[in-house]
Amino acid sequence: QVQLVESGGGLVQAGGSLRLSCAASGRVNSIKSMGWYRQAPGKQRELVATITSGGTSTYADSVKGRSTISRDNANHTAYLQMNSLKPEDTAVYYCNAQGVHMVISSFLVNYWGQGTQVTVSS
């Protein structure tokens, strides 16, 4: 089992910045990739960014150029730096970790944090 705890959300004005953190615990050695997703009211949960254990990252088009995902493998923590925030960035942001199954190593398991609210005012 992997536990994820997010922090760093809050209220910020448009154009401002936030840095989200996600600390993983439990079977941290099983984690292959980590990422951030978000869900706004009335919308589906969507991918924001992902990063592999080797440092390869991907971004949604909506945040590309404004956000940076990183991770500290020693501390098992992922970060999402968000700059030039827009009101449409308002959502609950969820940390995700994808890890190797405890028994079947060819299967991957998704773990989720509790979410942290990001609100961007205009």
C-alpha positions, 0 to 999 in steps of 0.5 A: 500500500502507498499513502499520498498526502498533498499540501500547498493548495490555497487561494491565489490571484490570477497571475500568481503562483503555487507550489503543491507537494505530495509526500508518499509513504508505505511501499515507496519502492514500488512507485514507478511514476507520479503525477498530478490530476485535477477536477473542477466542479462539473468536470471530469478528472483530468491529467495535469502532469506526470513524471517517471522515476527517471525524471521524464515529464509530460504535461497537459496542453492547458498547463504546458509552459506554466507548470513544472513537475519534479520529484525527490526520489530520496524523500519520495515527494513530488512537486507541482510548481504552477505559475501564471495561474488562471481562474480556469486552473481552479480545481481540486488537485490530486496526487497520483502514484503508479506502482508495481503490484505487490504480487503480480509485477506486470500489473500497475496500481494507482494510488491517490491522495485526498486532494488539495483545493486550488482556487484562482480568483480573477 
